[in-house]
Amino acid sequence: MAEKDSDQMPKMVTLPCGCVYQDKGWLLTRIKECEHHRRKRTQKRLYKPKAECVRP
C-alpha cells in the first residue's frame, strides 16, 4: 500500500491571467481571482422567458 506524504506542503499555482490557486494534490482552492474572471462570474445576465408549450 502506498504511504501518503503528509509533510508535503501545498504549492501555489499562478495562472497567466492573474488568478492564484493553492494545489493540495487532489483539490485546487482559489486564493485570488483576477478582475476578468470576477467580472465573468458576477455578470448580470439577461432574462430569458421560458418557451411556450406548443401542444395541439
C-alpha positions as CSV (number, residue, x, y, z in Angstrom):
1,M,0.0,0.0,0.0
2,A,1.3,3.5,-0.8
3,E,2.0,5.8,2.0
4,K,0.7,9.4,2.0
5,D,3.2,12.3,2.1
6,S,1.5,14.3,4.9
7,D,4.5,16.5,5.3
8,Q,4.2,17.8,1.7
9,M,3.3,21.5,1.6
10,P,0.5,22.6,-0.8
11,K,2.0,24.6,-3.7
12,M,0.8,27.8,-5.1
13,V,-0.1,27.9,-8.8
14,T,-0.4,31.3,-10.6
15,L,-2.2,31.4,-14.0
16,P,-1.2,33.9,-16.7
17,C,-4.4,35.8,-16.2
18,G,-3.5,36.6,-12.5
19,C,-5.6,34.0,-10.7
20,V,-3.8,32.3,-7.8
21,Y,-4.7,28.7,-6.7
22,Q,-3.4,26.5,-4.0
23,D,-2.8,22.9,-5.2
24,K,-3.3,20.3,-2.5
25,G,-2.8,17.3,-4.8
26,W,-6.5,16.4,-5.4
27,L,-8.0,19.8,-4.7
28,L,-7.5,23.3,-6.2
29,T,-8.5,26.2,-4.0
30,R,-8.8,29.7,-5.4
31,I,-6.8,32.2,-3.3
32,K,-7.0,35.3,-5.5
33,E,-9.2,35.9,-8.5
34,C,-8.3,38.2,-11.4
35,E,-10.6,41.0,-12.5
36,H,-11.5,39.3,-15.8
37,H,-12.8,36.1,-14.2
38,R,-14.5,38.0,-11.3
39,R,-16.5,40.1,-13.9
40,K,-17.4,36.9,-15.9
41,R,-18.6,35.2,-12.7
42,T,-20.7,38.2,-11.3
43,Q,-22.0,39.5,-14.7
44,K,-25.7,40.3,-14.7
45,R,-27.5,38.1,-17.3
46,L,-30.5,39.0,-19.3
47,Y,-33.8,37.4,-18.5
48,K,-34.9,34.7,-20.9
49,P,-38.6,33.8,-20.7
50,K,-39.5,30.1,-21.0
51,A,-40.7,28.8,-24.3
52,E,-44.5,28.4,-24.6
53,C,-45.9,25.0,-24.9
54,V,-47.0,24.0,-28.4
55,R,-49.1,21.0,-27.6
56,P,-52.1,20.5,-30.1
